Every structure is written in structure tokens, then in C-alpha cells.
């Protein structure tokens, strides 16, 4: 039995499920069912204001070998949305299948 997580070369946003996007120094958890994203800083990486779960607004680019780019809905009434640009994406792996083990 293969315990390796499913990996893909890119995401467009309609795949569903929960994905870990591993970059050069951090990881990002994209929940495409809940439409949220959270940055998890790697060792030695500074914390940022994106290290909390934020509502995902758009997924502009998420391809292995390139920078990831997406926007998040702002929690600041003076800001429409936040941009996030990652370092080079090294790996994209499924953490959870669409709606698996979830209560609706």
C-alpha cells in the first residue's frame, strides 16, 4: 500500500480538497472546499500576517517551479484584499480529499 500523498504539478482552484503547497522555505495550506489559505513558516522564516487562516479570494497561479500567487479577502475595512506571492513552489500534495470526513 502506497502511503505517499497524491502530488500534482499545479492547482487552478476547482480541484476541491485540502492541499499543501511547499515552497522554498514555507508551506501553505489551501483548503479549496472551504476557500481558505494559511501560511506555515518554515524553520528560520519570519512570521507574517498571513500565518493565520484567511478566506481565499482568487488563485492566480500555483504551479510547481514557479511562484505561487493568490489573493485573500481582507479583514480590514480600508483594504479590499491582500496579495500573496510565494517563493518557488517545490511540491503540491493533497492533504485531504474533497469533503472527506467533513460534516456539512
ZIVENGI-V232046 format. One record per backbone hydrogen bond with DSSP energy under -1.0 kcal/mol. CO is the residue of the C=O (numbers start at 1). NH is the residue of the N-H. Records with the same first field share a line. If there is no record, write none. Layout:
CO: NH / NH
This chain:
6: 94
9: 64
17: 32
18: 95 / 96
19: 30
20: 93
21: 28
22: 90 / 91
26: 23
27: 40
28: 21
29: 38
30: 19
31: 35 / 36
35: 56
36: 31
37: 54
38: 29
40: 27
42: 45
48: 51
50: 39
54: 37
55: 73
58: 71
61: 69
62: 11
63: 66
66: 89
68: 86
69: 60 / 61
70: 84
71: 57 / 58
72: 82
76: 79
80: 74
82: 72
84: 70
89: 65
91: 22
92: 8
93: 20
96: 18
97: 100
99: 102
